[in-house]
Amino acid sequence: MTTVHAPRPLYNALATRISSQTSKPVGDAVRPPNASPPYSVLYPLPDRDTQGSLSDPNQISRQLFQVTCVGASMDAAQELQFDVRAALLGHQPVVTGWDTGPIELDFGSGVLRDDDGPIFYSTDRFLVYVS
């Protein structure tokens, strides 16, 4: 599948939105440098499919991304998850040269414990249509 959109500008806009709305650090596919929980990690995911016209079948792409919220306790991870959802759901990212739709929740998870931490985390997958 081919997409007409380079994803980096979208991820930069998303990281900025999450950080500004939650006041918590955001990592770019890794834990933010020197961060202690709570923090979130933004992961790019492959496009799932595209839509468009016969002349331009890749006109609209479905961009997927994941946000993992990490906390020192179950409540802290869940609170950050709710804050991230509030920051993203329905938001239309501003990316130069793109027309974006509102962000939707594609899949949500509960809070899990990582005993190696010990930390707690939750992972949500979001999508946004862009043209």
QUIQUI-V855726 format. One record per residue. RES is the residue in three letters. PSI is psi in radians with two decimals (NA if undefined). OMEGA is omega in whole degrees, -180 to 180 (999 if undefined). NEAR is the number of other C-alpha atoms within 12 Angstrom. Layout:
[[RES;PSI;OMEGA;NEAR] [RES;PSI;OMEGA;NEAR]]
//
This chain:
[[MET;2.46;-180;13] [THR;2.46;174;18] [THR;2.64;-179;24] [VAL;0.06;-175;23] [HIS;2.21;170;27] [ALA;2.20;-170;21] [PRO;-0.35;-173;25] [ARG;-0.79;180;19] [PRO;-0.62;178;19] [LEU;-0.80;-179;33] [TYR;-0.64;177;33] [ASN;-0.76;179;25] [ALA;-0.69;180;25] [LEU;-0.77;180;41] [ALA;-0.72;178;35] [THR;-0.78;-180;27] [ARG;-0.84;-179;29] [ILE;-0.83;-178;36] [SER;-0.77;-177;28] [SER;-0.58;-177;17] [GLN;-0.47;-178;21] [THR;-0.28;-175;25] [SER;0.49;179;18] [LYS;2.66;178;31] [PRO;2.61;178;32] [VAL;2.22;177;38] [GLY;2.64;179;32] [ASP;1.40;-179;27] [ALA;0.09;175;21] [VAL;2.88;175;20] [ARG;2.39;178;23] [PRO;2.48;-178;23] [PRO;2.29;176;15] [ASN;0.36;-178;12] [ALA;2.45;170;18] [SER;2.64;180;21] [PRO;2.55;7;31] [PRO;2.53;174;36] [TYR;2.92;176;40] [SER;2.79;179;46] [VAL;2.21;-179;38] [LEU;2.20;-179;37] [TYR;2.28;172;30] [PRO;2.53;176;29] [LEU;2.72;180;23] [PRO;2.60;173;22] [ASP;2.52;179;26] [ARG;-0.75;179;22] [ASP;2.99;179;23] [THR;2.80;176;26] [GLN;2.81;176;23] [GLY;-2.85;-180;18] [SER;3.03;177;11] [LEU;-0.62;-179;9] [SER;-0.42;180;8] [ASP;1.38;-174;15] [PRO;-0.28;-179;17] [ASN;0.44;-177;23] [GLN;-0.69;-179;22] [ILE;2.20;177;26] [SER;2.65;179;31] [ARG;1.77;-177;33] [GLN;2.21;179;40] [LEU;2.53;174;31] [PHE;2.79;-177;37] [GLN;2.47;173;37] [VAL;2.11;175;45] [THR;2.18;-180;43] [CYS;2.24;-175;50] [VAL;2.34;178;44] [GLY;2.80;178;33] [ALA;-0.28;178;27] [SER;2.90;178;24] [MET;-0.77;-180;24] [ASP;-0.70;-180;23] [ALA;-0.72;178;27] [ALA;-0.74;-179;34] [GLN;-0.67;178;32] [GLU;-0.76;178;28] [LEU;-0.67;177;39] [GLN;-0.80;179;39] [PHE;-0.69;179;30] [ASP;-0.71;178;26] [VAL;-0.77;177;45] [ARG;-0.75;179;34] [ALA;-0.62;-180;19] [ALA;-0.55;-172;29] [LEU;-0.73;-172;35] [LEU;2.14;-180;26] [GLY;-0.22;179;19] [HIS;2.42;175;25] [GLN;1.84;-178;23] [PRO;2.51;176;32] [VAL;2.00;179;22] [VAL;2.14;-178;22] [THR;2.22;178;16] [GLY;-0.03;-179;14] [TRP;2.58;165;23] [ASP;2.10;-177;19] [THR;2.60;172;26] [GLY;-3.12;177;23] [PRO;2.57;178;21] [ILE;2.40;180;31] [GLU;2.68;173;28] [LEU;2.14;-180;28] [ASP;-0.62;-180;22] [PHE;2.36;178;18] [GLY;2.73;179;24] [SER;2.90;172;21] [GLY;-3.01;180;21] [VAL;2.32;178;27] [LEU;2.76;178;24] [ARG;2.36;172;23] [ASP;1.86;-175;17] [ASP;-0.33;179;11] [ASP;-0.39;-176;7] [GLY;-1.16;-15;15] [PRO;2.31;176;16] [ILE;2.90;177;25] [PHE;2.57;-178;31] [TYR;2.72;173;35] [SER;2.60;-176;37] [THR;2.16;175;33] [ASP;2.51;176;35] [ARG;2.30;-178;31] [PHE;2.84;175;37] [LEU;2.70;175;37] [VAL;2.35;176;38] [TYR;2.35;179;34] [VAL;2.61;175;34] [SER;NA;999;26]]
//
